[in-house]
Amino acid sequence: MSKKKYDELSAAKAATDQALAETQANVQTLEEEKDALAAEMEAEKTRMNEEISGIKSDLDATKSNLAQVQEKLNMTEAELNEFKEEINGIFNTYKESGLSLEERDGRLYVTTSEPFNYSSGSSYLSKAERDAIDSMAETLKATPNAKVLIEGHADSQKFAADAGTDNWDLGYARAKAVANRLIRGGVAAAQIALASRGDSMPAADNGTSEGRATNRRAVILPNPDLGNIIKQN
């Protein structure tokens, strides 16, 4: 073999060895990158699994909280329905008694066949008013669970400073006149409560004689015993 041929073969072998070394180095680099990527992917998978697990735990806790809230809402609704039934039962007492109730200006009143109005400064009841009270007495006697509040009212006319009385006293006297008539008719005193509003709640214009006549009045309101319900709730 000539020296030239030998040199060519040696050069070719050297080039091949270099190419092989480079290829092996590239393969090693790729292997390392693959391992690094696999490790990174495994770490990301672990992180995502942990995050999903945390979200699932949060979701389960939220569902549990929602279930507890719903349970409380259901309980509250049930208690509210029970309360409504008790209230309806109480006011059915008035309905079944034959007493007629009327809402005026956000307040509930017992209506009577005759309004109770008075002369200025007086608590005297007319015959028609006494007859209306006697009729109501029969109804209340037959329904001992029905309780009423009698309110006495006055117009804006003031007593003299040395009169020893005022519109609060007059309002009370007017309510008491109705109560006394009811009790005389057989209604139990425990069914009746009294209040005076003086001239603090006018129903008409005190600037006119007609308005003042309207304001000199007694009215009757349902007065249910809510004590047990209030204690329970």
Residue frames as a rotation matrix with the C-alpha (Angstrom) as fourth column:
MET 1
0.586 0.810 0.000 0.00
0.810 -0.586 0.000 0.00
0.000 0.000 -1.000 0.00
SER 2
-0.160 -0.681 0.715 1.40
0.602 -0.641 -0.476 3.30
0.782 0.354 0.513 -0.98
LYS 3
-0.769 -0.210 -0.604 2.02
0.627 -0.436 -0.646 5.98
-0.127 -0.875 0.467 1.57
LYS 4
-0.878 0.472 0.074 -0.52
-0.415 -0.830 0.372 8.23
0.237 0.297 0.925 -0.11
LYS 5
-0.123 0.869 -0.479 -3.23
-0.096 0.470 0.878 5.63
0.988 0.154 0.026 0.14
TYR 6
-0.273 -0.069 -0.959 -2.41
0.853 0.444 -0.275 5.00
0.445 -0.894 -0.062 3.77
ASP 7
-0.964 -0.130 -0.233 -2.59
0.225 -0.864 -0.450 8.69
-0.143 -0.486 0.862 4.59
GLU 8
-0.593 0.805 0.015 -6.00
-0.530 -0.404 0.746 8.95
0.606 0.434 0.666 2.89
LEU 9
0.044 0.605 -0.795 -7.36
0.315 0.747 0.586 5.99
0.948 -0.277 -0.158 4.84
SER 10
-0.537 -0.311 -0.784 -5.99
0.832 -0.041 -0.554 7.39
0.141 -0.950 0.280 8.10
ALA 11
-0.978 0.204 0.036 -7.56
-0.206 -0.977 -0.056 10.75
0.023 -0.062 0.998 7.42
ALA 12
-0.278 0.926 -0.254 -10.91
-0.385 0.135 0.913 9.08
0.880 0.352 0.320 6.59
LYS 13
-0.072 0.209 -0.975 -10.77
0.693 0.713 0.102 7.03
0.717 -0.669 -0.196 9.78
ALA 14
-0.847 -0.305 -0.436 -9.95
0.528 -0.583 -0.617 10.11
-0.066 -0.753 0.655 11.86
ALA 15
-0.785 0.610 0.106 -12.91
-0.522 -0.745 0.416 11.94
0.332 0.272 0.903 10.32
THR 16
-0.030 0.787 -0.617 -15.17
-0.032 0.616 0.787 8.96
0.999 0.044 0.007 10.99
ASP 17
-0.343 -0.169 -0.924 -13.99
0.850 0.362 -0.382 8.74
0.399 -0.917 0.019 14.59
GLN 18
-0.993 -0.047 -0.109 -14.62
0.086 -0.915 -0.393 12.44
-0.081 -0.400 0.913 15.09
ALA 19
-0.484 0.873 -0.063 -18.08
-0.578 -0.265 0.772 12.19
0.657 0.410 0.633 13.55
LEU 20
-0.001 0.448 -0.894 -18.85
0.401 0.819 0.410 9.19
0.916 -0.359 -0.180 15.78
ALA 21
-0.673 -0.318 -0.667 -17.62
0.733 -0.173 -0.658 11.04
0.094 -0.932 0.350 18.85
GLU 22
-0.929 0.363 0.070 -19.76
-0.363 -0.932 0.018 14.04
0.072 -0.008 0.997 17.97
THR 23
-0.195 0.896 -0.399 -22.76
-0.353 0.316 0.881 11.80
0.915 0.313 0.255 17.34
GLN 24
-0.154 0.075 -0.985 -22.24
0.732 0.678 -0.063 10.04
0.663 -0.731 -0.159 20.66
ALA 25
-0.920 -0.210 -0.330 -21.94
0.379 -0.690 -0.617 13.40
-0.098 -0.693 0.714 22.38
ASN 26
-0.689 0.723 0.045 -25.15
-0.602 -0.606 0.519 14.57
0.403 0.331 0.853 20.70
VAL 27
-0.020 0.670 -0.742 -26.91
0.100 0.740 0.665 11.36
0.995 -0.061 -0.082 21.75
GLN 28
-0.497 -0.242 -0.833 -25.69
0.818 0.188 -0.543 11.86
0.288 -0.952 0.105 25.31
THR 29
-0.991 0.134 -0.029 -26.96
-0.122 -0.957 -0.264 15.45
-0.063 -0.258 0.964 25.28
LEU 30
-0.370 0.905 -0.209 -30.32
-0.561 -0.039 0.827 14.33
0.740 0.423 0.522 23.90
GLU 31
-0.121 0.264 -0.957 -30.55
0.534 0.830 0.162 11.61
0.837 -0.491 -0.241 26.55
GLU 32
-0.783 -0.242 -0.574 -29.83
0.621 -0.370 -0.691 14.15
-0.045 -0.897 0.440 29.27
GLU 33
-0.862 0.507 0.013 -32.38
-0.495 -0.846 0.199 16.59
0.112 0.165 0.980 27.83
LYS 34
-0.176 0.811 -0.558 -34.92
-0.199 0.526 0.827 13.76
0.964 0.257 0.069 27.58
ASP 35
-0.295 0.015 -0.955 -34.31
0.808 0.538 -0.241 12.78
0.510 -0.843 -0.170 31.20
ALA 36
-0.954 -0.092 -0.287 -34.54
0.236 -0.817 -0.525 16.41
-0.186 -0.569 0.801 32.31
LEU 37
-0.633 0.770 -0.078 -37.77
-0.628 -0.453 0.633 16.87
0.452 0.450 0.770 30.34
ALA 38
-0.105 0.579 -0.809 -39.20
0.228 0.805 0.547 13.66
0.968 -0.127 -0.216 31.77
ALA 39
-0.579 -0.181 -0.795 -38.31
0.805 0.027 -0.592 14.79
0.128 -0.983 0.130 35.27
GLU 40
-0.971 0.221 -0.088 -39.85
-0.210 -0.971 -0.119 18.20
-0.112 -0.097 0.989 34.61
MET 41
-0.376 0.874 -0.307 -43.02
-0.488 0.095 0.867 16.62
0.788 0.476 0.392 33.23
GLU 42
-0.185 0.263 -0.947 -43.24
0.629 0.772 0.092 14.29
0.756 -0.578 -0.308 36.22
ALA 43
-0.830 -0.163 -0.533 -42.83
0.531 -0.522 -0.667 17.24
-0.170 -0.837 0.520 38.59
GLU 44
-0.822 0.565 -0.066 -45.52
-0.552 -0.764 0.336 19.19
0.140 0.312 0.940 36.68
LYS 45
-0.215 0.742 -0.635 -47.82
-0.073 0.636 0.768 16.15
0.974 0.212 -0.082 36.76
THR 46
-0.422 -0.007 -0.907 -47.30
0.840 0.372 -0.394 15.84
0.340 -0.928 -0.151 40.51
ARG 47
-0.962 0.031 -0.271 -47.97
0.089 -0.905 -0.417 19.57
-0.258 -0.425 0.868 40.98
MET 48
-0.610 0.772 -0.179 -51.11
-0.622 -0.326 0.712 19.43
0.492 0.546 0.679 38.86
ASN 49
-0.193 0.516 -0.835 -52.35
0.357 0.829 0.430 16.34
0.914 -0.215 -0.344 40.67
GLU 50
-0.652 -0.098 -0.752 -51.80
0.757 -0.147 -0.637 18.09
-0.048 -0.984 0.170 43.98
GLU 51
-0.936 0.317 -0.156 -53.60
-0.323 -0.946 0.014 21.19
-0.143 0.064 0.988 42.67
ILE 52
-0.373 0.825 -0.425 -56.51
-0.376 0.284 0.882 19.09
0.848 0.488 0.205 41.38
SER 53
-0.305 0.206 -0.930 -56.64
0.719 0.690 -0.083 17.29
0.624 -0.694 -0.358 44.72
GLY 54
-0.871 -0.060 -0.488 -56.72
0.398 -0.667 -0.629 20.64
-0.288 -0.743 0.605 46.52
ILE 55
-0.759 0.637 -0.134 -59.49
-0.605 -0.613 0.509 21.94
0.242 0.467 0.850 44.22
LYS 56
-0.234 0.672 -0.702 -61.47
0.066 0.732 0.678 18.74
0.970 0.112 -0.215 44.81
SER 57
-0.523 -0.009 -0.852 -61.04
0.831 0.218 -0.512 19.13
0.191 -0.976 -0.107 48.57
ASP 58
-0.947 0.172 -0.273 -62.17
-0.090 -0.954 -0.287 22.77
-0.309 -0.247 0.918 48.36
LEU 59
-0.557 0.772 -0.305 -65.13
-0.548 -0.066 0.834 21.74
0.624 0.632 0.460 46.21
ASP 60
-0.252 0.436 -0.864 -66.11
0.528 0.810 0.255 19.02
0.811 -0.392 -0.434 48.67
ALA 61
-0.728 -0.062 -0.682 -65.84
0.655 -0.358 -0.666 21.51
-0.203 -0.932 0.302 51.54
THR 62
-0.892 0.422 -0.165 -67.94
-0.450 -0.864 0.224 24.04
-0.048 0.274 0.960 49.61
LYS 63
-0.351 0.783 -0.513 -70.58
-0.181 0.481 0.858 21.40
0.919 0.394 -0.027 48.90
SER 64
-0.376 0.160 -0.913 -70.61
0.823 0.510 -0.249 20.50
0.425 -0.845 -0.324 52.58
ASN 65
-0.890 0.011 -0.456 -70.97
0.246 -0.830 -0.500 24.17
-0.384 -0.557 0.736 53.57
LEU 66
-0.733 0.654 -0.190 -73.75
-0.573 -0.441 0.691 24.65
0.368 0.615 0.698 51.02
ALA 67
-0.274 0.628 -0.728 -75.54
0.297 0.776 0.557 21.61
0.915 -0.064 -0.399 52.37
GLN 68
-0.549 0.020 -0.836 -75.29
0.835 -0.037 -0.549 23.00
-0.042 -0.999 0.004 55.90
VAL 69
-0.937 0.214 -0.277 -76.53
-0.205 -0.977 -0.059 26.43
-0.283 0.002 0.959 54.75
GLN 70
-0.541 0.769 -0.341 -79.43
-0.403 0.118 0.907 24.81
0.738 0.629 0.246 52.88
GLU 71
-0.337 0.382 -0.861 -80.27
0.699 0.713 0.043 22.77
0.631 -0.588 -0.507 55.94
LYS 72
-0.745 0.017 -0.667 -80.34
0.530 -0.593 -0.606 25.94
-0.406 -0.805 0.433 58.04
LEU 73
-0.862 0.454 -0.224 -82.45
-0.504 -0.727 0.466 27.72
0.049 0.515 0.856 55.40
ASN 74
-0.384 0.739 -0.553 -84.88
0.035 0.611 0.791 24.81
0.923 0.285 -0.260 55.35
MET 75
-0.430 0.175 -0.886 -85.03
0.884 0.279 -0.374 24.89
0.182 -0.944 -0.275 59.14
THR 76
-0.894 0.066 -0.444 -85.58
0.086 -0.946 -0.313 28.65
-0.440 -0.318 0.840 59.12
GLU 77
-0.703 0.670 -0.240 -88.34
-0.513 -0.243 0.823 28.31
0.493 0.702 0.515 56.52
ALA 78
-0.293 0.591 -0.752 -89.98
0.486 0.769 0.415 25.57
0.824 -0.243 -0.512 58.56
GLU 79
-0.579 0.032 -0.815 -89.79
0.782 -0.262 -0.566 27.71
-0.231 -0.965 0.127 61.70
LEU 80
-0.936 0.235 -0.264 -91.18
-0.286 -0.942 0.175 30.68
-0.207 0.239 0.949 59.76
ASN 81
-0.508 0.781 -0.363 -94.07
-0.214 0.294 0.932 28.58
0.835 0.551 0.018 58.45
GLU 82
-0.309 0.356 -0.882 -94.77
0.842 0.534 -0.079 27.38
0.442 -0.767 -0.465 61.98
PHE 83
-0.806 -0.042 -0.591 -94.73
0.379 -0.803 -0.460 31.00
-0.455 -0.595 0.663 63.19
LYS 84
-0.842 0.513 -0.170 -97.13
-0.479 -0.564 0.673 32.01
0.249 0.648 0.720 60.39
GLU 85
-0.353 0.731 -0.584 -99.48
0.270 0.677 0.684 29.18
0.896 0.084 -0.437 61.27
GLU 86
-0.442 0.154 -0.884 -99.54
0.896 0.026 -0.444 30.28
-0.046 -0.988 -0.149 64.91
ILE 87
-0.901 0.102 -0.422 -100.20
-0.074 -0.994 -0.083 33.89
-0.427 -0.043 0.903 63.90
ASN 88
-0.682 0.679 -0.272 -102.95
-0.395 -0.029 0.918 32.81
0.615 0.734 0.288 61.50
GLY 89
-0.353 0.538 -0.766 -104.45
0.673 0.714 0.191 30.66
0.650 -0.448 -0.614 64.23
ILE 90
-0.678 0.058 -0.733 -104.52
0.606 -0.521 -0.601 33.60
-0.417 -0.851 0.318 66.62
PHE 91
-0.828 0.343 -0.443 -106.20
-0.445 -0.883 0.151 35.93
-0.340 0.322 0.884 64.14
ASN 92
-0.650 0.651 -0.391 -108.63
0.037 0.541 0.840 33.20
0.759 0.532 -0.376 63.09
THR 93
-0.615 0.411 -0.673 -109.95
0.778 0.177 -0.603 33.56
-0.129 -0.894 -0.428 66.62
TYR 94
-0.639 0.356 -0.681 -111.15
-0.145 -0.926 -0.348 37.04
-0.755 -0.124 0.644 65.70
LYS 95
-0.770 0.334 -0.543 -112.47
-0.588 -0.044 0.807 35.93
0.246 0.941 0.231 62.33
GLU 96
-0.632 0.518 -0.576 -114.41
0.376 0.855 0.357 32.99
0.677 0.009 -0.736 63.80
SER 97
-0.730 0.347 -0.589 -115.77
0.546 -0.223 -0.808 35.16
-0.412 -0.911 -0.027 66.60
GLY 98
0.273 0.840 0.468 -117.67
0.962 -0.247 -0.118 37.25
0.016 0.483 -0.876 64.09
LEU 99
0.361 -0.237 -0.902 -115.64
0.209 -0.922 0.326 40.39
-0.909 -0.306 -0.283 64.79
SER 100
0.808 -0.061 0.586 -114.89
0.579 -0.102 -0.809 42.29
0.109 0.993 -0.047 61.63
LEU 101
0.123 -0.861 -0.494 -111.33
0.539 -0.360 0.761 43.57
-0.833 -0.360 0.420 61.18
GLU 102
0.898 0.165 0.409 -110.36
0.433 -0.506 -0.746 46.47
0.084 0.846 -0.526 58.95
GLU 103
-0.103 -0.984 -0.142 -106.93
0.948 -0.140 0.285 47.79
-0.300 -0.105 0.948 57.96
ARG 104
0.892 0.311 0.329 -106.56
0.393 -0.892 -0.224 51.55
0.224 0.330 -0.917 57.96
ASP 105
0.671 -0.673 0.310 -103.26
-0.589 -0.739 -0.327 53.38
0.449 0.037 -0.893 57.49
GLY 106
-0.221 -0.852 -0.474 -101.23
-0.380 0.523 -0.763 50.28
0.898 0.012 -0.440 58.31
ARG 107
-0.837 0.007 0.547 -103.15
-0.533 0.220 -0.817 49.45
-0.126 -0.975 -0.181 61.51
LEU 108
-0.650 0.615 -0.446 -105.74
0.256 0.730 0.634 46.72
0.715 0.299 -0.632 62.08
TYR 109
-0.756 0.474 0.451 -109.02
-0.654 -0.559 -0.510 47.81
0.011 -0.680 0.733 63.71
VAL 110
-0.714 0.695 0.078 -112.11
0.656 0.704 -0.272 46.03
-0.244 -0.143 -0.959 64.98
THR 111
-0.818 0.472 0.328 -115.04
-0.147 -0.723 0.675 47.62
0.556 0.504 0.661 63.17
THR 112
-0.754 0.625 -0.200 -118.22
0.385 0.173 -0.907 48.40
-0.532 -0.761 -0.371 65.06
SER 113
-0.102 0.819 0.565 -121.75
0.989 0.024 0.143 49.14
0.104 0.574 -0.812 63.95
GLU 114
0.898 0.382 0.219 -121.35
0.341 -0.918 0.204 52.63
0.279 -0.108 -0.954 65.40
PRO 115
-0.125 -0.968 0.218 -118.21
0.429 -0.251 -0.868 54.79
0.895 -0.015 0.446 65.67
PHE 116
0.395 0.190 -0.899 -117.43
0.919 -0.101 0.382 56.01
-0.019 -0.977 -0.215 69.18
ASN 117
-0.408 -0.471 0.782 -117.23
0.486 -0.837 -0.250 59.80
0.773 0.278 0.570 69.08
TYR 118
-0.096 0.238 -0.966 -117.60
0.985 -0.118 -0.127 62.30
-0.145 -0.964 -0.223 71.89
SER 119
0.866 0.335 0.371 -118.57
0.347 -0.937 0.036 65.85
0.360 0.098 -0.928 72.61
SER 120
0.085 -0.891 0.447 -115.71
-0.058 -0.452 -0.890 68.23
0.995 0.050 -0.090 73.34
GLY 121
-0.516 -0.448 0.730 -114.16
-0.714 -0.245 -0.655 67.48
0.473 -0.860 -0.194 76.74
SER 122
0.286 0.764 0.578 -116.57
-0.937 0.350 0.001 64.58
-0.201 -0.542 0.816 77.36
SER 123
-0.879 -0.468 -0.092 -116.34
-0.477 0.865 0.158 60.79
0.006 0.183 -0.983 77.68
TYR 124
-0.196 0.907 0.373 -120.12
-0.467 0.248 -0.849 60.25
-0.862 -0.340 0.375 77.60
LEU 125
-0.973 -0.081 0.217 -121.40
0.121 0.621 0.774 57.54
-0.198 0.779 -0.595 75.23
SER 126
-0.444 0.859 -0.254 -124.59
-0.894 -0.405 0.190 58.00
0.060 0.312 0.948 73.24
LYS 127
0.274 0.643 0.715 -127.37
-0.598 0.696 -0.397 55.37
-0.753 -0.319 0.576 73.28
ALA 128
0.901 0.045 -0.432 -126.40
-0.405 0.446 -0.798 54.19
0.157 0.894 0.420 69.79
GLU 129
-0.047 -0.993 -0.109 -122.78
-0.708 0.110 -0.697 53.80
0.705 0.045 -0.708 70.93
ARG 130
-0.380 -0.038 0.924 -123.83
-0.845 0.420 -0.330 51.93
-0.376 -0.907 -0.192 74.07
ASP 131
0.687 0.687 0.238 -125.95
-0.491 0.679 -0.546 49.57
-0.536 0.258 0.804 71.96
ALA 132
0.645 -0.524 -0.556 -123.00
-0.483 0.284 -0.828 48.91
0.592 0.803 -0.070 69.64
ILE 133
-0.423 -0.820 0.384 -120.78
-0.820 0.167 -0.547 48.14
0.384 -0.547 -0.744 72.64
ASP 134
0.001 0.506 0.862 -123.41
-0.758 0.563 -0.329 45.80
-0.652 -0.654 0.385 74.10
SER 135
0.908 0.314 -0.278 -123.54
-0.417 0.604 -0.679 43.91
-0.045 0.732 0.680 70.78
MET 136
0.180 -0.929 -0.324 -119.75
-0.546 0.180 -0.818 43.56
0.818 0.324 -0.474 70.79
ALA 137
-0.314 -0.260 0.913 -119.86
-0.944 0.188 -0.271 42.39
-0.101 -0.947 -0.304 74.40
GLU 138
0.651 0.615 0.445 -121.98
-0.542 0.787 -0.295 39.41
-0.532 -0.049 0.846 73.37
THR 139
0.817 -0.400 -0.415 -119.41
-0.237 0.423 -0.875 38.49
0.525 0.813 0.251 70.72
LEU 140
-0.157 -0.955 0.253 -116.44
-0.671 -0.085 -0.737 38.82
0.725 -0.285 -0.627 73.09
LYS 141
0.032 0.241 0.970 -118.17
-0.924 0.378 -0.063 36.83
-0.382 -0.894 0.234 75.82
ALA 142
0.897 0.400 0.188 -118.63
-0.291 0.855 -0.429 33.97
-0.332 0.331 0.883 73.37
THR 143
0.668 -0.743 -0.044 -114.94
0.319 0.340 -0.885 34.11
0.672 0.576 0.464 72.36
PRO 144
0.965 -0.208 -0.160 -112.89
0.086 -0.325 0.942 34.36
-0.248 -0.922 -0.296 75.57
ASN 145
0.171 -0.961 0.217 -109.60
0.846 0.256 0.468 33.98
-0.505 0.103 0.857 73.67
ALA 146
0.145 -0.064 0.987 -110.24
0.751 -0.642 -0.152 37.19
0.644 0.764 -0.045 71.73
LYS 147
0.037 -0.224 -0.974 -108.58
0.837 -0.526 0.153 40.17
-0.546 -0.821 0.167 73.38
VAL 148
0.481 0.207 0.852 -108.92
0.718 -0.651 -0.246 43.82
0.504 0.730 -0.462 72.44
LEU 149
-0.590 -0.627 -0.508 -107.09
0.774 -0.618 -0.135 47.07
-0.229 -0.473 0.850 73.00
ILE 150
0.565 0.796 0.215 -109.27
0.819 -0.572 -0.038 50.15
0.093 0.198 -0.976 73.42
GLU 151
-0.617 -0.786 0.037 -107.59
0.786 -0.618 -0.017 53.43
0.036 0.018 0.999 72.49
GLY 152
0.526 0.750 -0.401 -108.97
0.752 -0.630 -0.194 56.79
-0.398 -0.199 -0.895 73.53
HIS 153
-0.468 -0.655 0.593 -108.20
0.863 -0.484 0.146 59.91
0.191 0.580 0.792 71.47
ALA 154
0.234 0.489 -0.841 -108.76
0.587 -0.760 -0.279 63.66
-0.775 -0.428 -0.464 71.83
ASP 155
0.718 -0.038 0.696 -108.76
0.580 -0.521 -0.626 66.65
0.386 0.853 -0.352 69.53
SER 156
-0.248 -0.957 0.148 -106.18
0.737 -0.285 -0.612 69.39
0.629 -0.042 0.776 69.84
GLN 157
0.386 0.444 0.809 -108.24
-0.191 -0.819 0.540 71.64
0.903 -0.363 -0.232 72.09
LYS 158
-0.583 -0.726 -0.365 -106.35
0.270 0.251 -0.930 72.14
0.766 -0.641 0.050 75.35
PHE 159
0.475 0.636 -0.608 -107.66
0.795 -0.013 0.607 72.30
0.378 -0.771 -0.512 78.91
ALA 160
0.754 -0.200 0.625 -106.99
-0.354 -0.926 0.131 75.32
0.553 -0.320 -0.769 81.05
ALA 161
-0.211 -0.970 -0.121 -103.64
-0.320 0.186 -0.929 75.17
0.923 -0.157 -0.350 82.81
ASP 162
-0.754 -0.062 0.654 -105.33
-0.656 0.009 -0.755 74.87
0.041 -0.998 -0.048 86.24
ALA 163
0.174 0.919 -0.352 -107.93
-0.856 0.319 0.408 72.28
0.487 0.230 0.842 85.11
GLY 164
-0.097 -0.286 0.953 -106.07
-0.809 0.581 0.092 69.39
-0.580 -0.762 -0.288 86.74
THR 165
0.349 0.197 0.916 -106.52
0.305 0.901 -0.310 67.23
-0.886 0.388 0.254 83.64
ASP 166
-0.361 -0.472 -0.804 -105.31
-0.661 -0.479 0.578 67.10
-0.658 0.740 -0.139 80.03
ASN 167
0.265 0.517 -0.814 -105.96
-0.959 0.232 -0.164 65.33
0.104 0.824 0.557 76.74
TRP 168
-0.675 -0.501 -0.542 -104.10
-0.396 0.866 -0.307 62.23
0.623 0.008 -0.782 77.90
ASP 169
-0.877 0.414 0.244 -106.50
-0.117 0.309 -0.944 61.88
-0.466 -0.856 -0.223 80.80
LEU 170
-0.017 0.924 -0.382 -109.44
-0.798 -0.243 -0.551 62.56
-0.602 0.295 0.741 78.50
GLY 171
-0.129 -0.098 -0.987 -108.29
-0.840 0.540 0.056 59.92
0.527 0.836 -0.152 76.02
TYR 172
-0.944 -0.250 -0.218 -108.01
-0.092 0.830 -0.551 57.40
0.318 -0.499 -0.806 78.85
ALA 173
-0.610 0.780 0.140 -111.46
-0.335 -0.094 -0.938 58.31
-0.718 -0.619 0.318 80.19
ARG 174
0.122 0.653 -0.748 -112.98
-0.980 -0.038 -0.193 57.72
-0.154 0.757 0.635 76.76
ALA 175
-0.410 -0.327 -0.851 -111.30
-0.499 0.862 -0.091 54.31
0.763 0.388 -0.517 76.42
LYS 176
-0.998 0.004 0.059 -112.35
-0.050 0.468 -0.882 53.44
-0.031 -0.884 -0.467 79.97
ALA 177
-0.295 0.954 -0.050 -115.98
-0.779 -0.271 -0.565 54.34
-0.553 -0.128 0.824 79.22
VAL 178
0.185 0.300 -0.936 -116.01
-0.849 0.529 0.002 51.72
0.496 0.794 0.353 76.45
ALA 179
-0.669 -0.522 -0.530 -114.22
-0.193 0.810 -0.554 49.16
0.718 -0.268 -0.642 78.64
ASN 180
-0.856 0.384 0.347 -116.63
-0.374 0.004 -0.927 49.68
-0.357 -0.923 0.140 81.55
ARG 181
0.098 0.943 -0.318 -119.59
-0.956 0.001 -0.294 49.11
-0.277 0.333 0.901 79.23
LEU 182
-0.009 -0.182 -0.983 -118.05
-0.598 0.789 -0.141 45.90
0.801 0.587 -0.116 77.88
ILE 183
-0.916 -0.368 -0.160 -117.33
-0.081 0.558 -0.826 44.59
0.393 -0.743 -0.541 81.38
ARG 184
-0.543 0.801 0.251 -120.87
-0.647 -0.208 -0.734 45.51
-0.536 -0.561 0.632 82.43
GLY 185
0.322 0.665 -0.673 -122.02
-0.942 0.295 -0.159 43.40
0.093 0.686 0.722 79.49
GLY 186
0.888 0.088 0.452 -120.14
-0.253 0.914 0.318 40.36
-0.385 -0.397 0.833 80.82
VAL 187
0.665 -0.725 -0.179 -116.79
-0.028 0.215 -0.976 40.60
0.747 0.654 0.123 79.05
ALA 188
0.651 -0.502 -0.569 -113.88
0.756 0.358 0.548 39.44
-0.071 -0.787 0.613 81.23
ALA 189
0.874 -0.358 -0.330 -111.56
-0.268 -0.920 0.287 42.25
-0.406 -0.163 -0.899 82.26
ALA 190
0.016 -0.927 0.375 -108.62
0.051 0.376 0.925 40.06
-0.999 0.004 0.053 81.19
GLN 191
0.147 0.104 0.984 -109.82
0.935 0.309 -0.173 40.41
-0.322 0.945 -0.052 77.59
ILE 192
0.837 0.309 0.452 -109.48
0.446 -0.864 -0.234 44.19
0.318 0.397 -0.861 77.64
ALA 193
-0.228 -0.871 -0.436 -106.51
0.929 -0.329 0.171 46.56
-0.292 -0.366 0.884 77.64
LEU 194
0.830 0.543 -0.126 -106.67
0.509 -0.830 -0.226 50.36
-0.228 0.124 -0.966 77.65
ALA 195
-0.380 -0.924 0.034 -104.48
0.891 -0.355 0.283 53.05
-0.250 0.138 0.958 76.16
SER 196
0.694 0.498 -0.519 -104.70
0.328 -0.861 -0.388 56.80
-0.641 0.099 -0.761 75.72
ARG 197
-0.046 -0.684 0.728 -103.19
0.997 -0.075 -0.007 58.50
0.060 0.725 0.686 72.70
GLY 198
-0.247 0.013 -0.969 -104.23
0.400 -0.909 -0.114 61.97
-0.883 -0.416 0.219 73.82
ASP 199
0.754 0.468 -0.460 -104.15
-0.187 -0.520 -0.834 64.27
-0.629 0.715 -0.305 70.80
SER 200
-0.158 -0.984 -0.088 -101.02
-0.464 -0.005 0.886 62.62
-0.872 0.180 -0.456 69.37
MET 201
-0.862 -0.133 0.490 -102.71
0.291 0.660 0.692 60.58
-0.415 0.739 -0.531 66.60
PRO 202
-0.220 0.829 -0.515 -105.35
-0.523 -0.546 -0.655 62.71
-0.823 0.126 0.553 64.85
ALA 203
-0.326 0.215 0.921 -107.45
0.655 0.754 0.056 60.97
-0.682 0.621 -0.386 62.21
ALA 204
0.428 0.508 0.748 -108.60
0.871 -0.452 -0.191 64.26
0.241 0.733 -0.636 60.67
ASP 205
-0.381 -0.582 0.718 -107.68
0.456 -0.794 -0.402 67.92
0.805 0.174 0.568 60.45
ASN 206
-0.195 0.257 -0.947 -107.86
0.966 -0.118 -0.231 69.59
-0.171 -0.959 -0.225 63.85
GLY 207
-0.958 -0.222 -0.182 -108.17
0.186 -0.963 0.196 72.92
-0.219 0.154 0.964 62.05
THR 208
-0.544 0.839 0.010 -111.86
-0.423 -0.284 0.860 72.33
0.725 0.464 0.510 61.34
SER 209
-0.228 0.552 0.802 -114.79
-0.949 0.059 -0.310 71.59
-0.218 -0.832 0.510 63.64
GLU 210
0.772 0.512 -0.376 -115.61
-0.604 0.776 -0.184 68.47
0.197 0.369 0.908 61.61
GLY 211
0.111 -0.833 -0.541 -112.03
-0.165 0.522 -0.837 67.23
0.980 0.182 -0.079 61.90
ARG 212
-0.682 -0.354 0.640 -111.95
-0.647 -0.116 -0.754 67.82
0.341 -0.928 -0.150 65.65
ALA 213
0.271 0.863 0.426 -115.26
-0.939 0.334 -0.080 65.93
-0.211 -0.379 0.901 66.02
THR 214
0.722 -0.076 -0.688 -113.72
-0.308 0.855 -0.417 62.98
0.620 0.513 0.594 64.18
ASN 215
-0.267 -0.955 -0.126 -110.64
-0.204 0.184 -0.961 63.06
0.942 -0.231 -0.244 66.41
ARG 216
-0.420 0.209 0.883 -112.70
-0.906 -0.044 -0.421 62.88
-0.049 -0.977 0.208 69.63
ARG 217
0.424 0.518 -0.743 -112.98
-0.686 0.719 0.109 59.12
0.591 0.464 0.661 69.46
ALA 218
-0.014 -0.454 0.891 -112.29
-0.687 0.652 0.321 55.69
-0.727 -0.607 -0.321 70.86
VAL 219
0.262 0.037 -0.964 -111.18
-0.854 0.474 -0.214 52.83
0.449 0.880 0.156 68.63
ILE 220
0.587 -0.013 0.810 -110.83
-0.495 0.785 0.372 49.11
-0.641 -0.619 0.454 69.23
LEU 221
0.078 -0.669 -0.740 -107.90
-0.932 0.215 -0.293 47.05
0.355 0.712 -0.606 67.98
PRO 222
0.840 0.073 -0.537 -107.21
0.036 0.981 0.190 43.31
0.541 -0.179 0.822 68.15
ASN 223
0.255 -0.750 0.610 -104.76
-0.937 -0.347 -0.034 42.65
0.237 -0.563 -0.792 70.95
PRO 224
0.760 0.091 -0.643 -103.61
-0.114 0.993 0.005 39.02
0.639 0.070 0.766 70.56
ASP 225
0.724 -0.537 0.432 -101.43
-0.468 0.078 0.880 37.43
-0.507 -0.840 -0.195 73.19
LEU 226
0.763 -0.510 -0.397 -98.13
-0.275 0.300 -0.913 36.87
0.585 0.806 0.088 71.37
GLY 227
0.466 -0.614 0.637 -96.11
-0.870 -0.188 0.456 36.19
-0.160 -0.767 -0.621 74.52
ASN 228
0.515 -0.258 0.818 -95.53
-0.045 0.944 0.326 32.49
-0.856 -0.205 0.474 73.91
ILE 229
0.862 -0.179 0.475 -94.62
0.505 0.204 -0.839 33.00
0.053 0.962 0.266 70.27
ILE 230
0.702 -0.617 0.356 -92.14
-0.487 -0.780 -0.393 35.76
0.520 0.103 -0.848 71.13
LYS 231
0.406 -0.555 0.726 -90.50
-0.742 0.263 0.616 33.56
-0.533 -0.789 -0.305 73.79
GLN 232
0.616 -0.114 0.779 -90.20
0.290 0.953 -0.090 30.61
-0.732 0.281 0.620 71.38
ASN 233
0.674 -0.297 0.677 -88.70
0.698 -0.043 -0.714 32.71
0.242 0.954 0.178 68.58
